[in-house]
Amino acid sequence: MPQMDISCGGAVEASGDHLALSSTSGPCGAMKAKVSGQRIDLTVSGDKGDQTLSLTRTG
């Protein structure tokens, strides 16, 4: 997968065991995230249904 640089700004709010991310700038829209150890799983809704992107901590 090629490197992607996406810049979004907004607010994060705790929602149960998830984080609710609401963007006010950039192409991110609204999404939910869940921390799982050294990984954050982002769930984004789109025209093809929900998609999950996992971000892992390195270094």
Phi and psi restraints in degrees (range 20) as a CNS / XPLOR table:
assign (resid 1 and name C) (resid 2 and name N)
       (resid 2 and name CA) (resid 2 and name C) 1.0 -70.3 20.0 2
assign (resid 2 and name N) (resid 2 and name CA)
       (resid 2 and name C) (resid 3 and name N) 1.0 155.9 20.0 2
assign (resid 2 and name C) (resid 3 and name N)
       (resid 3 and name CA) (resid 3 and name C) 1.0 -66.0 20.0 2
assign (resid 3 and name N) (resid 3 and name CA)
       (resid 3 and name C) (resid 4 and name N) 1.0 136.6 20.0 2
assign (resid 3 and name C) (resid 4 and name N)
       (resid 4 and name CA) (resid 4 and name C) 1.0 -121.8 20.0 2
assign (resid 4 and name N) (resid 4 and name CA)
       (resid 4 and name C) (resid 5 and name N) 1.0 133.1 20.0 2
assign (resid 4 and name C) (resid 5 and name N)
       (resid 5 and name CA) (resid 5 and name C) 1.0 -113.4 20.0 2
assign (resid 5 and name N) (resid 5 and name CA)
       (resid 5 and name C) (resid 6 and name N) 1.0 112.1 20.0 2
assign (resid 5 and name C) (resid 6 and name N)
       (resid 6 and name CA) (resid 6 and name C) 1.0 -120.8 20.0 2
assign (resid 6 and name N) (resid 6 and name CA)
       (resid 6 and name C) (resid 7 and name N) 1.0 127.2 20.0 2
assign (resid 6 and name C) (resid 7 and name N)
       (resid 7 and name CA) (resid 7 and name C) 1.0 -114.8 20.0 2
assign (resid 7 and name N) (resid 7 and name CA)
       (resid 7 and name C) (resid 8 and name N) 1.0 119.5 20.0 2
assign (resid 7 and name C) (resid 8 and name N)
       (resid 8 and name CA) (resid 8 and name C) 1.0 -136.6 20.0 2
assign (resid 8 and name N) (resid 8 and name CA)
       (resid 8 and name C) (resid 9 and name N) 1.0 152.2 20.0 2
assign (resid 8 and name C) (resid 9 and name N)
       (resid 9 and name CA) (resid 9 and name C) 1.0 -127.7 20.0 2
assign (resid 9 and name N) (resid 9 and name CA)
       (resid 9 and name C) (resid 10 and name N) 1.0 154.4 20.0 2
assign (resid 9 and name C) (resid 10 and name N)
       (resid 10 and name CA) (resid 10 and name C) 1.0 166.8 20.0 2
assign (resid 10 and name N) (resid 10 and name CA)
       (resid 10 and name C) (resid 11 and name N) 1.0 -149.5 20.0 2
assign (resid 10 and name C) (resid 11 and name N)
       (resid 11 and name CA) (resid 11 and name C) 1.0 -127.9 20.0 2
assign (resid 11 and name N) (resid 11 and name CA)
       (resid 11 and name C) (resid 12 and name N) 1.0 150.7 20.0 2
assign (resid 11 and name C) (resid 12 and name N)
       (resid 12 and name CA) (resid 12 and name C) 1.0 -120.5 20.0 2
assign (resid 12 and name N) (resid 12 and name CA)
       (resid 12 and name C) (resid 13 and name N) 1.0 134.1 20.0 2
assign (resid 12 and name C) (resid 13 and name N)
       (resid 13 and name CA) (resid 13 and name C) 1.0 -133.2 20.0 2
assign (resid 13 and name N) (resid 13 and name CA)
       (resid 13 and name C) (resid 14 and name N) 1.0 134.4 20.0 2
assign (resid 13 and name C) (resid 14 and name N)
       (resid 14 and name CA) (resid 14 and name C) 1.0 -69.1 20.0 2
assign (resid 14 and name N) (resid 14 and name CA)
       (resid 14 and name C) (resid 15 and name N) 1.0 134.1 20.0 2
assign (resid 14 and name C) (resid 15 and name N)
       (resid 15 and name CA) (resid 15 and name C) 1.0 -139.3 20.0 2
assign (resid 15 and name N) (resid 15 and name CA)
       (resid 15 and name C) (resid 16 and name N) 1.0 89.2 20.0 2
assign (resid 15 and name C) (resid 16 and name N)
       (resid 16 and name CA) (resid 16 and name C) 1.0 66.6 20.0 2
assign (resid 16 and name N) (resid 16 and name CA)
       (resid 16 and name C) (resid 17 and name N) 1.0 -125.7 20.0 2
assign (resid 16 and name C) (resid 17 and name N)
       (resid 17 and name CA) (resid 17 and name C) 1.0 -96.6 20.0 2
assign (resid 17 and name N) (resid 17 and name CA)
       (resid 17 and name C) (resid 18 and name N) 1.0 14.9 20.0 2
assign (resid 17 and name C) (resid 18 and name N)
       (resid 18 and name CA) (resid 18 and name C) 1.0 -119.1 20.0 2
assign (resid 18 and name N) (resid 18 and name CA)
       (resid 18 and name C) (resid 19 and name N) 1.0 165.3 20.0 2
assign (resid 18 and name C) (resid 19 and name N)
       (resid 19 and name CA) (resid 19 and name C) 1.0 -109.3 20.0 2
assign (resid 19 and name N) (resid 19 and name CA)
       (resid 19 and name C) (resid 20 and name N) 1.0 131.1 20.0 2
assign (resid 19 and name C) (resid 20 and name N)
       (resid 20 and name CA) (resid 20 and name C) 1.0 -97.9 20.0 2
assign (resid 20 and name N) (resid 20 and name CA)
       (resid 20 and name C) (resid 21 and name N) 1.0 119.1 20.0 2
assign (resid 20 and name C) (resid 21 and name N)
       (resid 21 and name CA) (resid 21 and name C) 1.0 -105.6 20.0 2
assign (resid 21 and name N) (resid 21 and name CA)
       (resid 21 and name C) (resid 22 and name N) 1.0 119.4 20.0 2
assign (resid 21 and name C) (resid 22 and name N)
       (resid 22 and name CA) (resid 22 and name C) 1.0 -118.3 20.0 2
assign (resid 22 and name N) (resid 22 and name CA)
       (resid 22 and name C) (resid 23 and name N) 1.0 115.9 20.0 2
assign (resid 22 and name C) (resid 23 and name N)
       (resid 23 and name CA) (resid 23 and name C) 1.0 -87.7 20.0 2
assign (resid 23 and name N) (resid 23 and name CA)
       (resid 23 and name C) (resid 24 and name N) 1.0 147.2 20.0 2
assign (resid 23 and name C) (resid 24 and name N)
       (resid 24 and name CA) (resid 24 and name C) 1.0 -114.3 20.0 2
assign (resid 24 and name N) (resid 24 and name CA)
       (resid 24 and name C) (resid 25 and name N) 1.0 -9.2 20.0 2
assign (resid 24 and name C) (resid 25 and name N)
       (resid 25 and name CA) (resid 25 and name C) 1.0 -151.3 20.0 2
assign (resid 25 and name N) (resid 25 and name CA)
       (resid 25 and name C) (resid 26 and name N) 1.0 150.1 20.0 2
assign (resid 25 and name C) (resid 26 and name N)
       (resid 26 and name CA) (resid 26 and name C) 1.0 92.5 20.0 2
assign (resid 26 and name N) (resid 26 and name CA)
       (resid 26 and name C) (resid 27 and name N) 1.0 178.5 20.0 2
assign (resid 26 and name C) (resid 27 and name N)
       (resid 27 and name CA) (resid 27 and name C) 1.0 -90.5 20.0 2
assign (resid 27 and name N) (resid 27 and name CA)
       (resid 27 and name C) (resid 28 and name N) 1.0 18.5 20.0 2
assign (resid 27 and name C) (resid 28 and name N)
       (resid 28 and name CA) (resid 28 and name C) 1.0 -84.9 20.0 2
assign (resid 28 and name N) (resid 28 and name CA)
       (resid 28 and name C) (resid 29 and name N) 1.0 -26.2 20.0 2
assign (resid 28 and name C) (resid 29 and name N)
       (resid 29 and name CA) (resid 29 and name C) 1.0 64.1 20.0 2
assign (resid 29 and name N) (resid 29 and name CA)
       (resid 29 and name C) (resid 30 and name N) 1.0 -144.2 20.0 2
assign (resid 29 and name C) (resid 30 and name N)
       (resid 30 and name CA) (resid 30 and name C) 1.0 -111.0 20.0 2
assign (resid 30 and name N) (resid 30 and name CA)
       (resid 30 and name C) (resid 31 and name N) 1.0 142.6 20.0 2
assign (resid 30 and name C) (resid 31 and name N)
       (resid 31 and name CA) (resid 31 and name C) 1.0 -153.0 20.0 2
assign (resid 31 and name N) (resid 31 and name CA)
       (resid 31 and name C) (resid 32 and name N) 1.0 164.9 20.0 2
assign (resid 31 and name C) (resid 32 and name N)
       (resid 32 and name CA) (resid 32 and name C) 1.0 -114.4 20.0 2
assign (resid 32 and name N) (resid 32 and name CA)
       (resid 32 and name C) (resid 33 and name N) 1.0 149.0 20.0 2
assign (resid 32 and name C) (resid 33 and name N)
       (resid 33 and name CA) (resid 33 and name C) 1.0 -134.6 20.0 2
assign (resid 33 and name N) (resid 33 and name CA)
       (resid 33 and name C) (resid 34 and name N) 1.0 147.6 20.0 2
assign (resid 33 and name C) (resid 34 and name N)
       (resid 34 and name CA) (resid 34 and name C) 1.0 -133.9 20.0 2
assign (resid 34 and name N) (resid 34 and name CA)
       (resid 34 and name C) (resid 35 and name N) 1.0 128.7 20.0 2
assign (resid 34 and name C) (resid 35 and name N)
       (resid 35 and name CA) (resid 35 and name C) 1.0 -82.7 20.0 2
assign (resid 35 and name N) (resid 35 and name CA)
       (resid 35 and name C) (resid 36 and name N) 1.0 130.8 20.0 2
assign (resid 35 and name C) (resid 36 and name N)
       (resid 36 and name CA) (resid 36 and name C) 1.0 -136.0 20.0 2
assign (resid 36 and name N) (resid 36 and name CA)
       (resid 36 and name C) (resid 37 and name N) 1.0 89.6 20.0 2
assign (resid 36 and name C) (resid 37 and name N)
       (resid 37 and name CA) (resid 37 and name C) 1.0 66.5 20.0 2
assign (resid 37 and name N) (resid 37 and name CA)
       (resid 37 and name C) (resid 38 and name N) 1.0 -120.3 20.0 2
assign (resid 37 and name C) (resid 38 and name N)
       (resid 38 and name CA) (resid 38 and name C) 1.0 -93.4 20.0 2
assign (resid 38 and name N) (resid 38 and name CA)
       (resid 38 and name C) (resid 39 and name N) 1.0 16.7 20.0 2
assign (resid 38 and name C) (resid 39 and name N)
       (resid 39 and name CA) (resid 39 and name C) 1.0 -127.1 20.0 2
assign (resid 39 and name N) (resid 39 and name CA)
       (resid 39 and name C) (resid 40 and name N) 1.0 145.6 20.0 2
assign (resid 39 and name C) (resid 40 and name N)
       (resid 40 and name CA) (resid 40 and name C) 1.0 -118.1 20.0 2
assign (resid 40 and name N) (resid 40 and name CA)
       (resid 40 and name C) (resid 41 and name N) 1.0 124.2 20.0 2
assign (resid 40 and name C) (resid 41 and name N)
       (resid 41 and name CA) (resid 41 and name C) 1.0 -98.8 20.0 2
assign (resid 41 and name N) (resid 41 and name CA)
       (resid 41 and name C) (resid 42 and name N) 1.0 118.6 20.0 2
assign (resid 41 and name C) (resid 42 and name N)
       (resid 42 and name CA) (resid 42 and name C) 1.0 -99.4 20.0 2
assign (resid 42 and name N) (resid 42 and name CA)
       (resid 42 and name C) (resid 43 and name N) 1.0 130.8 20.0 2
assign (resid 42 and name C) (resid 43 and name N)
       (resid 43 and name CA) (resid 43 and name C) 1.0 -110.4 20.0 2
assign (resid 43 and name N) (resid 43 and name CA)
       (resid 43 and name C) (resid 44 and name N) 1.0 118.9 20.0 2
assign (resid 43 and name C) (resid 44 and name N)
       (resid 44 and name CA) (resid 44 and name C) 1.0 -117.0 20.0 2
assign (resid 44 and name N) (resid 44 and name CA)
       (resid 44 and name C) (resid 45 and name N) 1.0 133.7 20.0 2
assign (resid 44 and name C) (resid 45 and name N)
       (resid 45 and name CA) (resid 45 and name C) 1.0 -93.4 20.0 2
assign (resid 45 and name N) (resid 45 and name CA)
       (resid 45 and name C) (resid 46 and name N) 1.0 135.3 20.0 2
assign (resid 45 and name C) (resid 46 and name N)
       (resid 46 and name CA) (resid 46 and name C) 1.0 -145.2 20.0 2
assign (resid 46 and name N) (resid 46 and name CA)
       (resid 46 and name C) (resid 47 and name N) 1.0 -170.8 20.0 2
assign (resid 46 and name C) (resid 47 and name N)
       (resid 47 and name CA) (resid 47 and name C) 1.0 -69.1 20.0 2
assign (resid 47 and name N) (resid 47 and name CA)
       (resid 47 and name C) (resid 48 and name N) 1.0 -13.8 20.0 2
assign (resid 47 and name C) (resid 48 and name N)
       (resid 48 and name CA) (resid 48 and name C) 1.0 -105.5 20.0 2
assign (resid 48 and name N) (resid 48 and name CA)
       (resid 48 and name C) (resid 49 and name N) 1.0 20.4 20.0 2
assign (resid 48 and name C) (resid 49 and name N)
       (resid 49 and name CA) (resid 49 and name C) 1.0 90.6 20.0 2
assign (resid 49 and name N) (resid 49 and name CA)
       (resid 49 and name C) (resid 50 and name N) 1.0 -170.5 20.0 2
assign (resid 49 and name C) (resid 50 and name N)
       (resid 50 and name CA) (resid 50 and name C) 1.0 -72.6 20.0 2
assign (resid 50 and name N) (resid 50 and name CA)
       (resid 50 and name C) (resid 51 and name N) 1.0 137.1 20.0 2
assign (resid 50 and name C) (resid 51 and name N)
       (resid 51 and name CA) (resid 51 and name C) 1.0 -125.9 20.0 2
assign (resid 51 and name N) (resid 51 and name CA)
       (resid 51 and name C) (resid 52 and name N) 1.0 142.4 20.0 2
assign (resid 51 and name C) (resid 52 and name N)
       (resid 52 and name CA) (resid 52 and name C) 1.0 -113.8 20.0 2
assign (resid 52 and name N) (resid 52 and name CA)
       (resid 52 and name C) (resid 53 and name N) 1.0 132.6 20.0 2
assign (resid 52 and name C) (resid 53 and name N)
       (resid 53 and name CA) (resid 53 and name C) 1.0 -119.0 20.0 2
assign (resid 53 and name N) (resid 53 and name CA)
       (resid 53 and name C) (resid 54 and name N) 1.0 125.2 20.0 2
assign (resid 53 and name C) (resid 54 and name N)
       (resid 54 and name CA) (resid 54 and name C) 1.0 -102.0 20.0 2
assign (resid 54 and name N) (resid 54 and name CA)
       (resid 54 and name C) (resid 55 and name N) 1.0 127.9 20.0 2
assign (resid 54 and name C) (resid 55 and name N)
       (resid 55 and name CA) (resid 55 and name C) 1.0 -110.2 20.0 2
assign (resid 55 and name N) (resid 55 and name CA)
       (resid 55 and name C) (resid 56 and name N) 1.0 126.1 20.0 2
assign (resid 55 and name C) (resid 56 and name N)
       (resid 56 and name CA) (resid 56 and name C) 1.0 -111.1 20.0 2
assign (resid 56 and name N) (resid 56 and name CA)
       (resid 56 and name C) (resid 57 and name N) 1.0 148.9 20.0 2
assign (resid 56 and name C) (resid 57 and name N)
       (resid 57 and name CA) (resid 57 and name C) 1.0 -83.1 20.0 2
assign (resid 57 and name N) (resid 57 and name CA)
       (resid 57 and name C) (resid 58 and name N) 1.0 132.3 20.0 2
assign (resid 57 and name C) (resid 58 and name N)
       (resid 58 and name CA) (resid 58 and name C) 1.0 -125.9 20.0 2
assign (resid 58 and name N) (resid 58 and name CA)
       (resid 58 and name C) (resid 59 and name N) 1.0 156.0 20.0 2
